[in-house]
Amino acid sequence: MPSVSDEISINGTGEAVFAALADPEVQVGYDRDFRSVEKLTQGPIGKGTRFRGDFKGMGKVEYEYAEFEPIRLIEHAVKWPFGAVRHRFDFQPSGDGTRLAQAITLRPNLLGRLLWPLLLRDLVGRRLRTVNRLVKAYVEG
């Protein structure tokens, strides 16, 4: 399965870095490509929580928290027109800060198999790098 990953060191606690990504309503405040978000399930955010987000360049996308371990791991399960996607965020202590590693893995359909090498791989890679820089600026800012 095609995948792209990126990581960054952030001068902030695991709690602060996790909080910047665990609640999409927080991310909307610092990420201009994340236009809006709507929580689709009741209760606190955790495994199984579903959201609908409106993303620049992607439109409205529904996703579910497939994995959620506070201060350690978030994984979104997303259905794109190109196939099924897993977007994983791993948080690890690193010196005085936190290492944030992201990975997107695509289980492509026919369209995804065609577009991944031509377009999607580079777009997804840029998006991961952008999110990492935005989280770093938000936490360290």
Backbone hydrogen bonds, N-H to C=O, Kabsch-Sander energy under -0.5 kcal/mol:
donor,donor_aa,acceptor,acceptor_aa,energy
4,V,104,I,-2.0
6,D,102,Q,-2.1
8,I,100,L,-2.1
10,I,98,T,-3.0
12,G,10,I,-1.9
17,V,13,T,-2.3
18,F,14,G,-2.7
19,A,15,E,-2.4
20,A,16,A,-1.3
21,L,17,V,-0.6
21,L,18,F,-1.3
22,A,18,F,-2.6
23,D,19,A,-0.8
26,V,23,D,-1.8
27,Q,23,D,-1.4
28,V,24,P,-2.2
29,G,25,E,-0.5
29,G,26,V,-1.1
30,Y,26,V,-0.5
30,Y,27,Q,-1.3
31,D,27,Q,-2.0
32,R,30,Y,-0.6
34,F,31,D,-1.6
35,R,33,D,-1.0
35,R,54,D,-2.1
36,S,54,D,-1.1
38,E,52,R,-2.3
40,L,50,R,-2.8
41,T,50,R,-0.9
48,G,65,Y,-3.4
49,T,46,G,-2.5
51,F,63,Y,-2.7
52,R,38,E,-2.4
53,G,61,V,-2.9
54,D,36,S,-2.4
55,F,53,G,-0.6
55,F,59,G,-2.7
56,K,33,D,-2.9
58,M,55,F,-1.9
59,G,55,F,-2.7
61,V,53,G,-3.0
63,Y,51,F,-2.6
64,E,77,A,-2.1
65,Y,49,T,-2.7
66,A,64,E,-1.2
66,A,75,E,-2.1
67,E,75,E,-1.6
69,E,73,L,-3.0
72,R,69,E,-2.4
73,L,69,E,-2.6
74,I,89,F,-2.1
75,E,67,E,-2.3
76,H,87,H,-2.9
77,A,64,E,-2.9
78,V,76,H,-0.5
78,V,85,V,-2.7
79,K,62,E,-0.9
80,W,78,V,-0.7
80,W,83,G,-2.7
83,G,80,W,-1.3
84,A,107,R,-1.9
85,V,78,V,-3.2
86,R,105,T,-2.3
87,H,76,H,-2.4
88,R,86,R,-0.6
88,R,103,A,-3.1
89,F,74,I,-3.3
90,D,101,A,-3.1
91,F,72,R,-2.3
92,Q,99,R,-2.2
94,S,97,G,-2.3
97,G,94,S,-2.6
98,T,10,I,-2.6
99,R,92,Q,-3.7
100,L,8,I,-2.8
100,L,98,T,-0.6
101,A,90,D,-2.5
101,A,99,R,-0.6
102,Q,6,D,-3.3
103,A,88,R,-2.0
104,I,4,V,-2.8
105,T,86,R,-2.4
106,L,2,P,-2.9
107,R,84,A,-3.6
109,N,82,F,-2.4
113,R,109,N,-2.5
114,L,110,L,-1.7
115,L,111,L,-2.6
116,W,112,G,-2.5
118,L,114,L,-0.5
119,L,115,L,-3.1
120,L,115,L,-2.1
121,R,116,W,-2.4
123,L,119,L,-1.9
124,V,120,L,-3.1
125,G,121,R,-2.1
126,R,122,D,-2.4
127,R,123,L,-2.1
128,L,124,V,-2.3
129,R,125,G,-2.1
130,T,126,R,-2.4
131,V,127,R,-2.8
132,N,128,L,-2.5
133,R,129,R,-2.2
134,L,130,T,-2.6
135,V,131,V,-2.7
136,K,132,N,-2.3
137,A,133,R,-2.5
138,Y,134,L,-2.5
139,V,135,V,-2.9
140,E,136,K,-2.8
141,G,137,A,-1.7
